[in-house]
Amino acid sequence: MSGLVGVLTNGQPQLLGPALGALLLTFCAIWFLNGRMWAFIYVALIPFLNWSFG
């Protein structure tokens, strides 16, 4: 679980609340705008792709 928190917060666990809030807002925006399933998957992968190179 700490590995997932580390990925979502770039190694700063005190930022877990804002990171989860931002993901929730993004998912809600995709849902309300009738986004496609690939958009959910893409948005869910963004933190892992960005921070895997950092």
C-alpha positions in Angstrom: 0.0 0.0 0.0 2.9 2.4 0.7 4.1 1.8 -2.8 0.8 3.0 -4.3 0.8 6.0 -2.0 4.3 6.8 -3.1 3.4 6.6 -6.7 0.3 8.8 -6.3 2.1 11.4 -4.3 5.6 11.3 -5.8 7.1 10.1 -2.5 5.3 12.7 -0.4 2.6 10.9 1.6 1.3 14.1 3.2 -0.1 15.0 -0.3 -2.3 11.9 -0.4 -5.5 13.9 0.3 -5.1 16.5 -2.5 -3.9 13.8 -4.9 -7.0 11.6 -4.3 -9.2 14.7 -4.4 -7.8 15.7 -7.8 -8.3 12.2 -9.2 -11.8 12.1 -7.9 -12.6 15.5 -9.5 -11.1 14.3 -12.8 -13.1 11.1 -12.7 -16.3 13.0 -11.9 -15.7 15.4 -14.8 -15.2 12.5 -17.2 -18.3 10.9 -16.0 -20.5 14.0 -16.2 -19.2 14.8 -19.6 -20.1 11.3 -20.8 -16.5 10.3 -21.3 -15.4 7.0 -22.7 -13.9 4.1 -20.7 -10.5 4.7 -22.3 -10.5 8.2 -20.8 -10.9 6.7 -17.3 -8.1 4.2 -17.9 -5.8 6.9 -19.4 -6.4 9.3 -16.4 -5.8 6.5 -14.0 -2.5 5.7 -15.6 -1.2 9.3 -15.7 0.4 9.3 -12.2 2.1 6.0 -12.8 3.5 7.1 -16.2 4.6 10.5 -15.0 6.4 9.5 -11.9 7.9 6.3 -13.2 10.3 8.5 -15.3 11.1 10.9 -12.4 
